[in-house]
């Protein structure tokens, strides 16, 4: 399932991951269920099935914390925040997004922190809190530029351009979009 996901073949990945999850859940083994729970949560969120994605990613966040897999906890929490944000459930979204940023910062991993900030910015954007989103976008951009994460710089410029435009500053939005 993970290989199919990496190749972008989500419809192939889902049945394998669901089968893996069913076997792990039948064995009541959280160590075995953690990878497919995380994978399915990401896939469902990316396919705009955010209700299912948020449920799985909330479970994944707890699993990764229990398994002491801090890097995956940061990602799962950030992605959970994103999924809840797309549902408009900001009371759940922001604590998960904040958790992702907190764990990434504790890891002292600028790649993980830039990604976690990116997810939180998207929650702020969905909420219409563009000032907060733009401040986090700036930090995420600086982190990503500092480590040469060109993909994250691109995504941050893209989303921050839209946010700046929605916040009433189309000139700054255009500049970010042109940089993207």
N, C-alpha and C positions, 0 to 999 in steps of 0.2 A: 504494500500500500504506500509506503513512504517513497519508494522508488518511482512509482507512478505519479505521486504528488510532485516530486522534484521535476519530473518531465512535463508537468502541467496536465496530466491526464487524470483529472479529478473523478470522472465517471468510472474509471478503472480502479482508482485508489479506494473509493468508498466501499465497495463490497469486500475487498481484502481487509480493510481496517475494521469494518463491522464484524466480519468473521473473527478476526483476532480479538476484538473486544468481547464478543459473546463467549469465546473460549476462556478468556481471562476472568470474566465475571462469573462464569460457571465454576471456576476454581477458587473464586473469592480472593484473587491475588492482585492487589493494587500495584505491585511492581510490574506485573505483566500487562495490566490494563492501562497504566499511565501513558505509554506511547500512543496507542490507538485513540484514547480519549483526547489527547492533545491534538493529534492529527485530524481527527474528525471535527473537533471544535473549530480548527482553522479553516478546514474545507467548507463546512456549512456556513461559517461567517462570510467567507469569500464568495459563496454562491447566494448570498443574501437570505439564507435561511438562519437569520440571526437568533430566533428564539431557541432553536436546537443548538446552534453554535454557542450561545451564551451559557446555556445549561452545561454543556460539555466543558467549556473553558473554565467555568467556575469550579467544576469538579477537578479539572486538571491543575488549577492553581493550588487547591488544597492537597492534591496528590504530590505535586512537585515540592511543596513545602514539607510535607511528611517525609518524602524521600530525600530531602535535603539537596535537591537539584536546583540550586539557586538561579542558574542561568535560565533554565526552562520555566521556573516559577515567574521570573520577571517577564518573560515573553507571554506566558499563559495569562498572567494578570493583566498585562497591557492589552492583549487581544480580547480578553473578557470585557474589559472596559470599553473597547471599541464596539463589540457586539451589543452590549447593553446600551451604549450610546446611540447606535443605529436604531434601536428599538424605542429610543426616547426615554429610557429608564435611567435618568441621570443620577438618582439617589444610589443606584447600584454601580453605574458606570464609573463615576469619579473615584470612589474608594478603590476599585480594582485598578484603574489607570494610575492612581497615586501609588498603589502598592508596587506596580511594575516599575515606576520611576525609582521608588525607594530601594527596591532590591537591586536594580541595575547600578545605582549609585554606590550601594554597599559593596558591590563586586568590583568597583573601580574599573569598569569595562565601558569605554566610550562608545563602542558599537552598540552595546545593549542599552546604554542610557539614551543615545540618539534615537534608537528604535522605540523605546518606552515613551520618550517625550513625543515622538511622532504619533503614537497611538493616543496619548492623552490630548494632544492638540486636536486630533480628529473628533474627540468627544467634545471638547470646548467648541469646536466649529459647529457640530450638530446642535449644541445648546445655544449657539448664538453669542457665546462669550469670546468675541474675537480678540479683545485686548489680551486676555489670558492666552489664547491660542497663539497670537503673534509673538508674544514674549517667549513662549516655549519653542516656537518655530525658530526664533533667532538662536536660542541656546542649542537646539538640535542641529541646526545648520553649522554652527561653530564647531561642535563636537565632530560632526561627520566630515567637515572640511579638514579638521585637525588630524584625522586618521586616514584620510584619503578614501572615504566611503562615498564614491561617486553616485551610486544608486540612491543612497539616503539623501544626499544633497539634491539630486534631481527631484525626488518625491517631496521633500520639504519645500523646495522652491515652487513646485506645482501647487501644493495645497495652501501654502502661505500666500501665494498670488491670488487664489480664489478668496481666501479669508480677508486679505487686505481690501480687495474690491468690495466684498460684502460689508466690510467695516466702514466703507465710505471713502477709501483712498485708492481709486482706480489707477493712479499713476504708480504707486508703490506696487499694486497688484500686477500691473503690466510689466514692471521691471523684474519682479520675481518670476513671472511666467516666461519672460524672455530669457532669463538665466536658466530656467528649466529646459 
